[in-house]
Amino acid sequence: MGDKGFEILLERAKFNRENDELLYLVNGFFCFYFAILAVTLLKNISEYQINEAKI
């Protein structure tokens, strides 16, 4: 009886190849976005510290 809900969850979670490719594309975009965000943040922090050291 308890396994029935789990089976429904597994049935709804099934993906086909097209959904997997779309998921890979979206995940790749998010990884690229967060990498650029991290590099920008580190660049801004380092520039701020360099400017503070000059003053």
CHARMM internal coordinates of N, CA and C (Angstrom, degrees):
IC EDIT
DIST 1 N 1 CA 1.4571
DIST 1 CA 1 C 1.5325
ANGL 1 N 1 CA 1 C 110.55
DIST 1 C 2 N 1.3303
ANGL 1 CA 1 C 2 N 117.21
DIHE 1 N 1 CA 1 C 2 N -41.53
DIST 2 N 2 CA 1.4552
ANGL 1 C 2 N 2 CA 120.52
DIHE 1 CA 1 C 2 N 2 CA 179.64
DIST 2 CA 2 C 1.5146
ANGL 2 N 2 CA 2 C 112.46
DIHE 1 C 2 N 2 CA 2 C -70.62
DIST 2 C 3 N 1.3397
ANGL 2 CA 2 C 3 N 117.46
DIHE 2 N 2 CA 2 C 3 N -23.54
DIST 3 N 3 CA 1.4617
ANGL 2 C 3 N 3 CA 120.67
DIHE 2 CA 2 C 3 N 3 CA -178.42
DIST 3 CA 3 C 1.5246
ANGL 3 N 3 CA 3 C 112.75
DIHE 2 C 3 N 3 CA 3 C -76.53
DIST 3 C 4 N 1.3206
ANGL 3 CA 3 C 4 N 117.33
DIHE 3 N 3 CA 3 C 4 N -17.20
DIST 4 N 4 CA 1.4618
ANGL 3 C 4 N 4 CA 119.83
DIHE 3 CA 3 C 4 N 4 CA -176.90
DIST 4 CA 4 C 1.5302
ANGL 4 N 4 CA 4 C 111.32
DIHE 3 C 4 N 4 CA 4 C -64.18
DIST 4 C 5 N 1.3131
ANGL 4 CA 4 C 5 N 117.65
DIHE 4 N 4 CA 4 C 5 N -43.62
DIST 5 N 5 CA 1.4607
ANGL 4 C 5 N 5 CA 121.00
DIHE 4 CA 4 C 5 N 5 CA 178.36
DIST 5 CA 5 C 1.5151
ANGL 5 N 5 CA 5 C 111.85
DIHE 4 C 5 N 5 CA 5 C -63.72
DIST 5 C 6 N 1.3342
ANGL 5 CA 5 C 6 N 115.94
DIHE 5 N 5 CA 5 C 6 N -36.96
DIST 6 N 6 CA 1.4581
ANGL 5 C 6 N 6 CA 120.47
DIHE 5 CA 5 C 6 N 6 CA 178.69
DIST 6 CA 6 C 1.5226
ANGL 6 N 6 CA 6 C 110.70
DIHE 5 C 6 N 6 CA 6 C -67.53
DIST 6 C 7 N 1.3305
ANGL 6 CA 6 C 7 N 117.48
DIHE 6 N 6 CA 6 C 7 N -37.63
DIST 7 N 7 CA 1.4666
ANGL 6 C 7 N 7 CA 121.22
DIHE 6 CA 6 C 7 N 7 CA 177.84
DIST 7 CA 7 C 1.5263
ANGL 7 N 7 CA 7 C 110.97
DIHE 6 C 7 N 7 CA 7 C -65.55
DIST 7 C 8 N 1.3234
ANGL 7 CA 7 C 8 N 117.02
DIHE 7 N 7 CA 7 C 8 N -39.52
DIST 8 N 8 CA 1.4693
ANGL 7 C 8 N 8 CA 120.62
DIHE 7 CA 7 C 8 N 8 CA 177.34
DIST 8 CA 8 C 1.5307
ANGL 8 N 8 CA 8 C 109.76
DIHE 7 C 8 N 8 CA 8 C -62.95
DIST 8 C 9 N 1.3340
ANGL 8 CA 8 C 9 N 116.17
DIHE 8 N 8 CA 8 C 9 N -41.55
DIST 9 N 9 CA 1.4590
ANGL 8 C 9 N 9 CA 120.17
DIHE 8 CA 8 C 9 N 9 CA 178.84
DIST 9 CA 9 C 1.5264
ANGL 9 N 9 CA 9 C 111.24
DIHE 8 C 9 N 9 CA 9 C -63.14
DIST 9 C 10 N 1.3201
ANGL 9 CA 9 C 10 N 117.12
DIHE 9 N 9 CA 9 C 10 N -42.88
DIST 10 N 10 CA 1.4652
ANGL 9 C 10 N 10 CA 120.54
DIHE 9 CA 9 C 10 N 10 CA 178.22
DIST 10 CA 10 C 1.5240
ANGL 10 N 10 CA 10 C 111.40
DIHE 9 C 10 N 10 CA 10 C -64.89
DIST 10 C 11 N 1.3243
ANGL 10 CA 10 C 11 N 116.95
DIHE 10 N 10 CA 10 C 11 N -38.16
DIST 11 N 11 CA 1.4669
ANGL 10 C 11 N 11 CA 120.84
DIHE 10 CA 10 C 11 N 11 CA 179.72
DIST 11 CA 11 C 1.5277
ANGL 11 N 11 CA 11 C 110.76
DIHE 10 C 11 N 11 CA 11 C -65.02
DIST 11 C 12 N 1.3250
ANGL 11 CA 11 C 12 N 116.71
DIHE 11 N 11 CA 11 C 12 N -39.77
DIST 12 N 12 CA 1.4666
ANGL 11 C 12 N 12 CA 119.97
DIHE 11 CA 11 C 12 N 12 CA -179.78
DIST 12 CA 12 C 1.5218
ANGL 12 N 12 CA 12 C 112.06
DIHE 11 C 12 N 12 CA 12 C -74.62
DIST 12 C 13 N 1.3154
ANGL 12 CA 12 C 13 N 117.74
DIHE 12 N 12 CA 12 C 13 N -22.94
DIST 13 N 13 CA 1.4620
ANGL 12 C 13 N 13 CA 121.59
DIHE 12 CA 12 C 13 N 13 CA -176.96
DIST 13 CA 13 C 1.5243
ANGL 13 N 13 CA 13 C 112.85
DIHE 12 C 13 N 13 CA 13 C -87.80
DIST 13 C 14 N 1.3281
ANGL 13 CA 13 C 14 N 117.97
DIHE 13 N 13 CA 13 C 14 N -3.18
DIST 14 N 14 CA 1.4622
ANGL 13 C 14 N 14 CA 119.93
DIHE 13 CA 13 C 14 N 14 CA -178.30
DIST 14 CA 14 C 1.5256
ANGL 14 N 14 CA 14 C 110.25
DIHE 13 C 14 N 14 CA 14 C -69.28
DIST 14 C 15 N 1.3255
ANGL 14 CA 14 C 15 N 114.68
DIHE 14 N 14 CA 14 C 15 N 135.86
DIST 15 N 15 CA 1.4616
ANGL 14 C 15 N 15 CA 121.19
DIHE 14 CA 14 C 15 N 15 CA 178.15
DIST 15 CA 15 C 1.5207
ANGL 15 N 15 CA 15 C 108.65
DIHE 14 C 15 N 15 CA 15 C -118.87
DIST 15 C 16 N 1.2942
ANGL 15 CA 15 C 16 N 115.08
DIHE 15 N 15 CA 15 C 16 N 149.63
DIST 16 N 16 CA 1.4593
ANGL 15 C 16 N 16 CA 118.84
DIHE 15 CA 15 C 16 N 16 CA 171.78
DIST 16 CA 16 C 1.5235
ANGL 16 N 16 CA 16 C 108.87
DIHE 15 C 16 N 16 CA 16 C -99.23
DIST 16 C 17 N 1.3104
ANGL 16 CA 16 C 17 N 117.61
DIHE 16 N 16 CA 16 C 17 N -179.55
DIST 17 N 17 CA 1.4704
ANGL 16 C 17 N 17 CA 121.31
DIHE 16 CA 16 C 17 N 17 CA -173.84
DIST 17 CA 17 C 1.5284
ANGL 17 N 17 CA 17 C 112.19
DIHE 16 C 17 N 17 CA 17 C -62.80
DIST 17 C 18 N 1.3228
ANGL 17 CA 17 C 18 N 117.96
DIHE 17 N 17 CA 17 C 18 N -37.67
DIST 18 N 18 CA 1.4601
ANGL 17 C 18 N 18 CA 120.64
DIHE 17 CA 17 C 18 N 18 CA -179.29
DIST 18 CA 18 C 1.5266
ANGL 18 N 18 CA 18 C 110.65
DIHE 17 C 18 N 18 CA 18 C -64.73
DIST 18 C 19 N 1.3241
ANGL 18 CA 18 C 19 N 116.90
DIHE 18 N 18 CA 18 C 19 N -41.35
DIST 19 N 19 CA 1.4590
ANGL 18 C 19 N 19 CA 119.61
DIHE 18 CA 18 C 19 N 19 CA 179.08
DIST 19 CA 19 C 1.5200
ANGL 19 N 19 CA 19 C 111.07
DIHE 18 C 19 N 19 CA 19 C -66.51
DIST 19 C 20 N 1.3327
ANGL 19 CA 19 C 20 N 117.13
DIHE 19 N 19 CA 19 C 20 N -37.40
DIST 20 N 20 CA 1.4581
ANGL 19 C 20 N 20 CA 120.42
DIHE 19 CA 19 C 20 N 20 CA 178.12
DIST 20 CA 20 C 1.5242
ANGL 20 N 20 CA 20 C 110.69
DIHE 19 C 20 N 20 CA 20 C -63.77
DIST 20 C 21 N 1.3308
ANGL 20 CA 20 C 21 N 117.36
DIHE 20 N 20 CA 20 C 21 N -42.97
DIST 21 N 21 CA 1.4625
ANGL 20 C 21 N 21 CA 120.09
DIHE 20 CA 20 C 21 N 21 CA 179.93
DIST 21 CA 21 C 1.5238
ANGL 21 N 21 CA 21 C 110.95
DIHE 20 C 21 N 21 CA 21 C -65.02
DIST 21 C 22 N 1.3119
ANGL 21 CA 21 C 22 N 117.53
DIHE 21 N 21 CA 21 C 22 N -39.20
DIST 22 N 22 CA 1.4592
ANGL 21 C 22 N 22 CA 120.84
DIHE 21 CA 21 C 22 N 22 CA 176.97
DIST 22 CA 22 C 1.5239
ANGL 22 N 22 CA 22 C 110.31
DIHE 21 C 22 N 22 CA 22 C -65.34
DIST 22 C 23 N 1.3241
ANGL 22 CA 22 C 23 N 116.36
DIHE 22 N 22 CA 22 C 23 N -40.33
DIST 23 N 23 CA 1.4579
ANGL 22 C 23 N 23 CA 120.77
DIHE 22 CA 22 C 23 N 23 CA 178.75
DIST 23 CA 23 C 1.5258
ANGL 23 N 23 CA 23 C 110.86
DIHE 22 C 23 N 23 CA 23 C -63.72
DIST 23 C 24 N 1.3363
ANGL 23 CA 23 C 24 N 117.55
DIHE 23 N 23 CA 23 C 24 N -41.16
DIST 24 N 24 CA 1.4599
ANGL 23 C 24 N 24 CA 121.00
DIHE 23 CA 23 C 24 N 24 CA 177.10
DIST 24 CA 24 C 1.5251
ANGL 24 N 24 CA 24 C 110.58
DIHE 23 C 24 N 24 CA 24 C -63.19
DIST 24 C 25 N 1.3075
ANGL 24 CA 24 C 25 N 117.14
DIHE 24 N 24 CA 24 C 25 N -40.44
DIST 25 N 25 CA 1.4586
ANGL 24 C 25 N 25 CA 121.34
DIHE 24 CA 24 C 25 N 25 CA -179.99
DIST 25 CA 25 C 1.5287
ANGL 25 N 25 CA 25 C 110.92
DIHE 24 C 25 N 25 CA 25 C -64.47
DIST 25 C 26 N 1.3235
ANGL 25 CA 25 C 26 N 116.66
DIHE 25 N 25 CA 25 C 26 N -45.47
DIST 26 N 26 CA 1.4649
ANGL 25 C 26 N 26 CA 120.95
DIHE 25 CA 25 C 26 N 26 CA 179.85
DIST 26 CA 26 C 1.5233
ANGL 26 N 26 CA 26 C 110.36
DIHE 25 C 26 N 26 CA 26 C -65.26
DIST 26 C 27 N 1.3352
ANGL 26 CA 26 C 27 N 117.49
DIHE 26 N 26 CA 26 C 27 N -43.25
DIST 27 N 27 CA 1.4622
ANGL 26 C 27 N 27 CA 120.38
DIHE 26 CA 26 C 27 N 27 CA 178.78
DIST 27 CA 27 C 1.5239
ANGL 27 N 27 CA 27 C 111.24
DIHE 26 C 27 N 27 CA 27 C -64.36
DIST 27 C 28 N 1.3178
ANGL 27 CA 27 C 28 N 117.25
DIHE 27 N 27 CA 27 C 28 N -38.18
DIST 28 N 28 CA 1.4588
ANGL 27 C 28 N 28 CA 120.44
DIHE 27 CA 27 C 28 N 28 CA 176.46
DIST 28 CA 28 C 1.5154
ANGL 28 N 28 CA 28 C 111.69
DIHE 27 C 28 N 28 CA 28 C -63.39
DIST 28 C 29 N 1.3254
ANGL 28 CA 28 C 29 N 116.57
DIHE 28 N 28 CA 28 C 29 N -41.25
DIST 29 N 29 CA 1.4638
ANGL 28 C 29 N 29 CA 120.53
DIHE 28 CA 28 C 29 N 29 CA 177.59
DIST 29 CA 29 C 1.5220
ANGL 29 N 29 CA 29 C 110.95
DIHE 28 C 29 N 29 CA 29 C -62.23
DIST 29 C 30 N 1.3402
ANGL 29 CA 29 C 30 N 117.21
DIHE 29 N 29 CA 29 C 30 N -44.73
DIST 30 N 30 CA 1.4594
ANGL 29 C 30 N 30 CA 120.20
DIHE 29 CA 29 C 30 N 30 CA -179.72
DIST 30 CA 30 C 1.5273
ANGL 30 N 30 CA 30 C 111.56
DIHE 29 C 30 N 30 CA 30 C -65.33
DIST 30 C 31 N 1.3258
ANGL 30 CA 30 C 31 N 117.63
DIHE 30 N 30 CA 30 C 31 N -38.85
DIST 31 N 31 CA 1.4700
ANGL 30 C 31 N 31 CA 120.55
DIHE 30 CA 30 C 31 N 31 CA 177.05
DIST 31 CA 31 C 1.5223
ANGL 31 N 31 CA 31 C 110.38
DIHE 30 C 31 N 31 CA 31 C -63.08
DIST 31 C 32 N 1.3178
ANGL 31 CA 31 C 32 N 116.83
DIHE 31 N 31 CA 31 C 32 N -43.79
DIST 32 N 32 CA 1.4647
ANGL 31 C 32 N 32 CA 121.38
DIHE 31 CA 31 C 32 N 32 CA 178.32
DIST 32 CA 32 C 1.5280
ANGL 32 N 32 CA 32 C 110.67
DIHE 31 C 32 N 32 CA 32 C -63.24
DIST 32 C 33 N 1.3236
ANGL 32 CA 32 C 33 N 117.55
DIHE 32 N 32 CA 32 C 33 N -42.99
DIST 33 N 33 CA 1.4598
ANGL 32 C 33 N 33 CA 122.53
DIHE 32 CA 32 C 33 N 33 CA 179.95
DIST 33 CA 33 C 1.5246
ANGL 33 N 33 CA 33 C 110.86
DIHE 32 C 33 N 33 CA 33 C -62.14
DIST 33 C 34 N 1.3327
ANGL 33 CA 33 C 34 N 116.78
DIHE 33 N 33 CA 33 C 34 N -47.04
DIST 34 N 34 CA 1.4591
ANGL 33 C 34 N 34 CA 119.55
DIHE 33 CA 33 C 34 N 34 CA -178.18
DIST 34 CA 34 C 1.5246
ANGL 34 N 34 CA 34 C 111.68
DIHE 33 C 34 N 34 CA 34 C -70.84
DIST 34 C 35 N 1.3277
ANGL 34 CA 34 C 35 N 118.37
DIHE 34 N 34 CA 34 C 35 N -29.55
DIST 35 N 35 CA 1.4654
ANGL 34 C 35 N 35 CA 120.60
DIHE 34 CA 34 C 35 N 35 CA 175.33
DIST 35 CA 35 C 1.5286
ANGL 35 N 35 CA 35 C 109.98
DIHE 34 C 35 N 35 CA 35 C -65.91
DIST 35 C 36 N 1.3268
ANGL 35 CA 35 C 36 N 117.14
DIHE 35 N 35 CA 35 C 36 N -44.52
DIST 36 N 36 CA 1.4678
ANGL 35 C 36 N 36 CA 120.55
DIHE 35 CA 35 C 36 N 36 CA 177.66
DIST 36 CA 36 C 1.5259
ANGL 36 N 36 CA 36 C 110.44
DIHE 35 C 36 N 36 CA 36 C -64.60
DIST 36 C 37 N 1.3185
ANGL 36 CA 36 C 37 N 117.08
DIHE 36 N 36 CA 36 C 37 N -39.75
DIST 37 N 37 CA 1.4601
ANGL 36 C 37 N 37 CA 121.32
DIHE 36 CA 36 C 37 N 37 CA 178.12
DIST 37 CA 37 C 1.5274
ANGL 37 N 37 CA 37 C 110.99
DIHE 36 C 37 N 37 CA 37 C -61.92
DIST 37 C 38 N 1.3295
ANGL 37 CA 37 C 38 N 117.39
DIHE 37 N 37 CA 37 C 38 N -43.74
DIST 38 N 38 CA 1.4649
ANGL 37 C 38 N 38 CA 121.39
DIHE 37 CA 37 C 38 N 38 CA 179.88
DIST 38 CA 38 C 1.5235
ANGL 38 N 38 CA 38 C 111.00
DIHE 37 C 38 N 38 CA 38 C -65.49
DIST 38 C 39 N 1.3321
ANGL 38 CA 38 C 39 N 117.32
DIHE 38 N 38 CA 38 C 39 N -43.10
DIST 39 N 39 CA 1.4683
ANGL 38 C 39 N 39 CA 120.45
DIHE 38 CA 38 C 39 N 39 CA 179.26
DIST 39 CA 39 C 1.5253
ANGL 39 N 39 CA 39 C 110.37
DIHE 38 C 39 N 39 CA 39 C -63.94
DIST 39 C 40 N 1.3152
ANGL 39 CA 39 C 40 N 117.44
DIHE 39 N 39 CA 39 C 40 N -41.44
DIST 40 N 40 CA 1.4644
ANGL 39 C 40 N 40 CA 121.04
DIHE 39 CA 39 C 40 N 40 CA 178.86
DIST 40 CA 40 C 1.5222
ANGL 40 N 40 CA 40 C 110.88
DIHE 39 C 40 N 40 CA 40 C -64.27
DIST 40 C 41 N 1.3073
ANGL 40 CA 40 C 41 N 116.61
DIHE 40 N 40 CA 40 C 41 N -42.16
DIST 41 N 41 CA 1.4602
ANGL 40 C 41 N 41 CA 120.62
DIHE 40 CA 40 C 41 N 41 CA 179.25
DIST 41 CA 41 C 1.5255
ANGL 41 N 41 CA 41 C 111.05
DIHE 40 C 41 N 41 CA 41 C -63.64
DIST 41 C 42 N 1.3200
ANGL 41 CA 41 C 42 N 117.64
DIHE 41 N 41 CA 41 C 42 N -44.85
DIST 42 N 42 CA 1.4643
ANGL 41 C 42 N 42 CA 120.89
DIHE 41 CA 41 C 42 N 42 CA 178.24
DIST 42 CA 42 C 1.5273
ANGL 42 N 42 CA 42 C 111.46
DIHE 41 C 42 N 42 CA 42 C -64.21
DIST 42 C 43 N 1.3253
ANGL 42 CA 42 C 43 N 116.67
DIHE 42 N 42 CA 42 C 43 N -38.53
DIST 43 N 43 CA 1.4665
ANGL 42 C 43 N 43 CA 120.88
DIHE 42 CA 42 C 43 N 43 CA 178.12
DIST 43 CA 43 C 1.5236
ANGL 43 N 43 CA 43 C 110.53
DIHE 42 C 43 N 43 CA 43 C -63.52
DIST 43 C 44 N 1.3211
ANGL 43 CA 43 C 44 N 117.20
DIHE 43 N 43 CA 43 C 44 N -44.53
DIST 44 N 44 CA 1.4643
ANGL 43 C 44 N 44 CA 120.71
DIHE 43 CA 43 C 44 N 44 CA -179.62
DIST 44 CA 44 C 1.5252
ANGL 44 N 44 CA 44 C 111.45
DIHE 43 C 44 N 44 CA 44 C -65.61
DIST 44 C 45 N 1.3209
ANGL 44 CA 44 C 45 N 117.23
DIHE 44 N 44 CA 44 C 45 N -39.92
DIST 45 N 45 CA 1.4639
ANGL 44 C 45 N 45 CA 120.42
DIHE 44 CA 44 C 45 N 45 CA 178.89
DIST 45 CA 45 C 1.5222
ANGL 45 N 45 CA 45 C 110.47
DIHE 44 C 45 N 45 CA 45 C -65.11
DIST 45 C 46 N 1.3213
ANGL 45 CA 45 C 46 N 116.65
DIHE 45 N 45 CA 45 C 46 N -44.23
DIST 46 N 46 CA 1.4690
ANGL 45 C 46 N 46 CA 119.16
DIHE 45 CA 45 C 46 N 46 CA -179.49
DIST 46 CA 46 C 1.5289
ANGL 46 N 46 CA 46 C 111.16
DIHE 45 C 46 N 46 CA 46 C -66.70
DIST 46 C 47 N 1.3236
ANGL 46 CA 46 C 47 N 118.06
DIHE 46 N 46 CA 46 C 47 N -39.65
DIST 47 N 47 CA 1.4681
ANGL 46 C 47 N 47 CA 120.51
DIHE 46 CA 46 C 47 N 47 CA 177.27
DIST 47 CA 47 C 1.5250
ANGL 47 N 47 CA 47 C 111.00
DIHE 46 C 47 N 47 CA 47 C -64.34
DIST 47 C 48 N 1.3180
ANGL 47 CA 47 C 48 N 117.17
DIHE 47 N 47 CA 47 C 48 N -39.11
DIST 48 N 48 CA 1.4628
ANGL 47 C 48 N 48 CA 120.68
DIHE 47 CA 47 C 48 N 48 CA 178.21
DIST 48 CA 48 C 1.5256
ANGL 48 N 48 CA 48 C 110.40
DIHE 47 C 48 N 48 CA 48 C -63.40
DIST 48 C 49 N 1.3373
ANGL 48 CA 48 C 49 N 117.36
DIHE 48 N 48 CA 48 C 49 N -43.59
DIST 49 N 49 CA 1.4637
ANGL 48 C 49 N 49 CA 120.45
DIHE 48 CA 48 C 49 N 49 CA -179.89
DIST 49 CA 49 C 1.5245
ANGL 49 N 49 CA 49 C 111.20
DIHE 48 C 49 N 49 CA 49 C -66.45
DIST 49 C 50 N 1.3201
ANGL 49 CA 49 C 50 N 117.67
DIHE 49 N 49 CA 49 C 50 N -38.24
DIST 50 N 50 CA 1.4685
ANGL 49 C 50 N 50 CA 120.71
DIHE 49 CA 49 C 50 N 50 CA 177.73
DIST 50 CA 50 C 1.5247
ANGL 50 N 50 CA 50 C 110.10
DIHE 49 C 50 N 50 CA 50 C -65.10
DIST 50 C 51 N 1.3210
ANGL 50 CA 50 C 51 N 117.26
DIHE 50 N 50 CA 50 C 51 N -42.84
DIST 51 N 51 CA 1.4666
ANGL 50 C 51 N 51 CA 120.76
DIHE 50 CA 50 C 51 N 51 CA 179.50
DIST 51 CA 51 C 1.5239
ANGL 51 N 51 CA 51 C 111.40
DIHE 50 C 51 N 51 CA 51 C -66.33
DIST 51 C 52 N 1.3218
ANGL 51 CA 51 C 52 N 118.21
DIHE 51 N 51 CA 51 C 52 N -36.47
DIST 52 N 52 CA 1.4619
ANGL 51 C 52 N 52 CA 121.34
DIHE 51 CA 51 C 52 N 52 CA 178.13
DIST 52 CA 52 C 1.5271
ANGL 52 N 52 CA 52 C 110.89
DIHE 51 C 52 N 52 CA 52 C -68.33
DIST 52 C 53 N 1.3218
ANGL 52 CA 52 C 53 N 117.48
DIHE 52 N 52 CA 52 C 53 N -34.10
DIST 53 N 53 CA 1.4620
ANGL 52 C 53 N 53 CA 120.78
DIHE 52 CA 52 C 53 N 53 CA 179.85
DIST 53 CA 53 C 1.5267
ANGL 53 N 53 CA 53 C 111.01
DIHE 52 C 53 N 53 CA 53 C -70.21
DIST 53 C 54 N 1.3340
ANGL 53 CA 53 C 54 N 117.90
DIHE 53 N 53 CA 53 C 54 N -28.54
DIST 54 N 54 CA 1.4653
ANGL 53 C 54 N 54 CA 121.50
DIHE 53 CA 53 C 54 N 54 CA -179.52
DIST 54 CA 54 C 1.5189
ANGL 54 N 54 CA 54 C 111.91
DIHE 53 C 54 N 54 CA 54 C -74.89
DIST 54 C 55 N 1.3231
ANGL 54 CA 54 C 55 N 116.70
DIHE 54 N 54 CA 54 C 55 N -27.11
DIST 55 N 55 CA 1.4767
ANGL 54 C 55 N 55 CA 120.25
DIHE 54 CA 54 C 55 N 55 CA -175.49
DIST 55 CA 55 C 1.5195
ANGL 55 N 55 CA 55 C 110.76
DIHE 54 C 55 N 55 CA 55 C -76.18
END
COOR INIT
IC SEED 1 N 1 CA 1 C
IC BUILD
